[in-house]
Amino acid sequence: MNKEFNEYRELNPVKIYITGPPASGKSFYSQKLAKYYNIPHVTIKEITDKALAISLKEAEDIGENEFELEIKTKCDELREAMAEKMAEARGDPPEGEEWPEIDRSKLPIRVPDDILYRLLKEALSRNDCRNRGYVLDGFPRTNKDAKYIFLQKP
């Protein structure tokens, strides 16, 4: 149906992928292109921020959404593992003192790739991206990432 909609109105979505080394101007030029073509600017930072925001939600706020629950569970596991590693590395406190509690919500975790792939696919399948196109800024970084995002089977 979406394909017919685009064909009938002679809409040709513009899909642009910008890649390059760090600090080479990818974000600068991708913002300019997105503004020029009036298409969404999709960044991996936006995707990871969304995943981290979901991971900090309370269980009651997530409700029945299985994917959000999966994100929260995986991120909580990563935070717990990092907290255990930090506690092990600092050892026992000096006599008569106690170590302060580790704030797990502020630990800098890396969002797992499978969650990134699913969130990016979700972002690219929104109506504005499907009908108008998008500028994809700096991700996928590897051939493996591209296969997981754009092909059904890697």
Rosetta blueprint (number, residue, H / E / L):
1 M L
2 N H
3 K H
4 E H
5 F H
6 N H
7 E H
8 Y H
9 R L
10 E L
11 L L
12 N L
13 P L
14 V E
15 K E
16 I E
17 Y E
18 I E
19 T L
20 G L
21 P L
22 P L
23 A L
24 S L
25 G L
26 K H
27 S H
28 F H
29 Y H
30 S H
31 Q H
32 K H
33 L H
34 A H
35 K H
36 Y H
37 Y H
38 N L
39 I L
40 P L
41 H E
42 V E
43 T E
44 I H
45 K H
46 E H
47 I H
48 T H
49 D H
50 K H
51 A H
52 L H
53 A H
54 I H
55 S H
56 L L
57 K L
58 E L
59 A H
60 E H
61 D H
62 I H
63 G L
64 E L
65 N L
66 E H
67 F H
68 E H
69 L H
70 E H
71 I H
72 K H
73 T H
74 K H
75 C H
76 D H
77 E H
78 L H
79 R H
80 E H
81 A H
82 M H
83 A H
84 E H
85 K H
86 M H
87 A H
88 E H
89 A H
90 R H
91 G L
92 D L
93 P L
94 P L
95 E L
96 G L
97 E L
98 E L
99 W L
100 P L
101 E L
102 I L
103 D L
104 R H
105 S H
106 K H
107 L L
108 P L
109 I L
110 R L
111 V L
112 P L
113 D H
114 D H
115 I H
116 L H
117 Y H
118 R H
119 L H
120 L H
121 K H
122 E H
123 A H
124 L H
125 S L
126 R L
127 N H
128 D H
129 C H
130 R H
131 N H
132 R H
133 G E
134 Y E
135 V E
136 L E
137 D E
138 G L
139 F L
140 P L
141 R L
142 T L
143 N H
144 K H
145 D H
146 A H
147 K H
148 Y H
149 I H
150 F H
151 L L
152 Q L
153 K L
154 P L
